[in-house]
Amino acid sequence: MALKHVIIGGGTGYIGSCIATALSTLKPPLSVRTTIISRMPGPNRMSWQELEINGLPKDTTAVINVAGQNILDFTQRWTPGFKQNVYNSRVKTTKQLAEAISNSDVKTFITISGVAYYPPDRNEYTEYDQCKKYDFLSELCHDWECAAELPKDSSTRQITIRSGVVLGRTGGMIKQVIMPFFFGLGGPIGSGTQYMPWIHIRDLVNLFLHALQNECVRGIYNGVAPELVTNAEFTKAFASALGRPAFIPLPEFALKTLLNEERAKIMLEGQKVIPKRVLESNFQYKYPTIKRACEEFAWVRYEEPY
Ligand SMILES: NC(=O)c1ccc[n+]([C@@H]2O[C@H](COP(=O)([O-])OP(=O)(O)OC[C@H]3O[C@@H](n4cnc5c(N)ncnc54)[C@H](OP(=O)(O)O)[C@@H]3O)[C@@H](O)[C@H]2O)c1
């Protein structure tokens, strides 16, 4: 039997490369081959232009999209042009894949979105809550999810994972903050009382695999750990796992000056997000608590164990 073929948009990035590596370790009968869609050429890759011209390879069985310009790139000013790039790199790529899938026999389509879909008030939100757009980032999440929608009569199973902050040693937020924390320069962001929906990278990758392999998984899933923490609680757990103090706060005004007020919200505000449908689907978390997650990645010397 021919190997299943999974296409990964954004497969060169932190989340995408972890998904690709995890897929490459699957043993028969679950083994798959992967092709990455990237702006840069390379082995086992195709470009977004090639996708536009040729469509998906005929033998594609599943498509994953985790492409997206890094919003928190400190070297990029928060200009209308950059915001457009942030938007297009998520919404347009997802739309392009959804259109390509409509002309194919693809069985599964999995995309990512963000917890900014939910408002940062003190209410708890699950996948069953439908929320209105309230700012640029929430609008981005709504449009991103809309772009992934397939025609009503499509036979492709569609899943969207609304991810919280992804925590792992080799990418994302932890890679940025581990050195300041290691040298005792870490601390809470702003007041530290804002919620910080989070998920360990290995749990997020396993959630993608869970969605890929289980026919009954479809629709929206909150890619967050079951334990709700505030930014101050994360700071304490991470500093304690590193054996370092973390008393130096990052003041709100500094972040707003550095990043722009609209973008700083990502770190200064947080949502209370519950992974209700994830738990109902019998997904097993490896890192359900922030303590267990921090103890796994709070090492300066570390290799991703895939
Ligand atoms: N990391 C988190 O904590 C987190 C949390 C929630 C949601 N997410 C979402 O998950 C996705 C992946 O996150 P990540 O942490 O893996 O990001 P990343 O490491 O920065 O990777 C982003 C990927 O997107 C592609 N990309 C970047 N700019 C692009 C553009 N202008 N057009 C098309 N593709 C572009 C890159 O591919 P090439 O350079 O190869 O083209 C890269 O593979 C993003 O959409 C992000 O918003 C991340």
The ligand as a MOL file (V3000), in Angstrom:
LIG
                    3D

  0  0  0     0  0            999 V3000
M  V30 BEGIN CTAB
M  V30 COUNTS 48 52 0 0 0
M  V30 BEGIN ATOM
M  V30 1 N 4.5610 29.6340 18.7410 0
M  V30 2 C 3.4500 29.9310 19.4280 0
M  V30 3 O 3.4910 30.1330 20.6690 0
M  V30 4 C 2.1130 29.9870 18.7080 0
M  V30 5 C 0.9300 30.0940 19.4620 0
M  V30 6 C -0.3020 30.1590 18.7970 0
M  V30 7 C -0.3470 30.1210 17.4050 0
M  V30 8 N 0.8190 30.0160 16.7100 0 CHG=1
M  V30 9 C 0.7620 30.0290 15.2390 0
M  V30 10 O 1.3820 28.8740 14.7230 0
M  V30 11 C 2.0300 29.1850 13.4900 0
M  V30 12 C 3.4590 28.6650 13.5410 0
M  V30 13 O 4.1130 29.2180 14.6650 0
M  V30 14 P 5.6920 28.9400 14.8750 0
M  V30 15 O 5.9810 29.2960 16.2850 0
M  V30 16 O 6.0650 27.5980 14.3640 0 CHG=-1
M  V30 17 O 6.2800 30.0660 13.9230 0
M  V30 18 P 7.6950 30.1480 13.1660 0
M  V30 19 O 8.7040 29.2710 13.8150 0
M  V30 20 O 8.0020 31.5950 13.0370 0
M  V30 21 O 7.3710 29.5310 11.7330 0
M  V30 22 C 6.5100 30.1780 10.8840 0
M  V30 23 C 6.4230 29.4590 9.5490 0
M  V30 24 O 5.6070 30.2770 8.7120 0
M  V30 25 C 6.2270 30.4930 7.4750 0
M  V30 26 N 6.0970 31.9160 7.1420 0
M  V30 27 C 6.6050 32.9900 7.8100 0
M  V30 28 N 6.2720 34.1230 7.1880 0
M  V30 29 C 5.5500 33.7660 6.0920 0
M  V30 30 C 4.9400 34.4820 5.0320 0
M  V30 31 N 5.0340 35.8040 4.9940 0
M  V30 32 N 4.2780 33.7870 4.0860 0
M  V30 33 C 4.1950 32.4240 4.1290 0
M  V30 34 N 4.7770 31.6780 5.0920 0
M  V30 35 C 5.4320 32.3400 6.0600 0
M  V30 36 C 7.6950 30.1270 7.6150 0
M  V30 37 O 8.0000 29.3430 6.4700 0
M  V30 38 P 9.1270 29.6600 5.3610 0
M  V30 39 O 10.0460 30.7250 5.9330 0
M  V30 40 O 9.8040 28.3450 5.1730 0
M  V30 41 O 8.3690 30.0970 4.1730 0
M  V30 42 C 7.7400 29.2560 8.8640 0
M  V30 43 O 7.8100 27.9040 8.5170 0
M  V30 44 C 1.9040 30.7030 13.2860 0
M  V30 45 O 0.8440 30.9630 12.4080 0
M  V30 46 C 1.5500 31.2120 14.6820 0
M  V30 47 O 0.7430 32.3720 14.6730 0
M  V30 48 C 2.0360 29.9520 17.3140 0
M  V30 END ATOM
M  V30 BEGIN BOND
M  V30 1 1 1 2
M  V30 2 2 2 3
M  V30 3 1 2 4
M  V30 4 1 4 5
M  V30 5 2 4 48
M  V30 6 2 5 6
M  V30 7 1 6 7
M  V30 8 2 7 8
M  V30 9 1 8 9
M  V30 10 1 8 48
M  V30 11 1 9 10
M  V30 12 1 9 46
M  V30 13 1 10 11
M  V30 14 1 11 12
M  V30 15 1 11 44
M  V30 16 1 12 13
M  V30 17 1 13 14
M  V30 18 2 14 15
M  V30 19 1 14 16
M  V30 20 1 14 17
M  V30 21 1 17 18
M  V30 22 2 18 19
M  V30 23 1 18 20
M  V30 24 1 18 21
M  V30 25 1 21 22
M  V30 26 1 22 23
M  V30 27 1 23 24
M  V30 28 1 23 42
M  V30 29 1 24 25
M  V30 30 1 25 26
M  V30 31 1 25 36
M  V30 32 1 26 27
M  V30 33 1 26 35
M  V30 34 2 27 28
M  V30 35 1 28 29
M  V30 36 1 29 30
M  V30 37 2 29 35
M  V30 38 1 30 31
M  V30 39 2 30 32
M  V30 40 1 32 33
M  V30 41 2 33 34
M  V30 42 1 34 35
M  V30 43 1 36 37
M  V30 44 1 36 42
M  V30 45 1 37 38
M  V30 46 2 38 39
M  V30 47 1 38 40
M  V30 48 1 38 41
M  V30 49 1 42 43
M  V30 50 1 44 45
M  V30 51 1 44 46
M  V30 52 1 46 47
M  V30 END BOND
M  V30 END CTAB
M  END
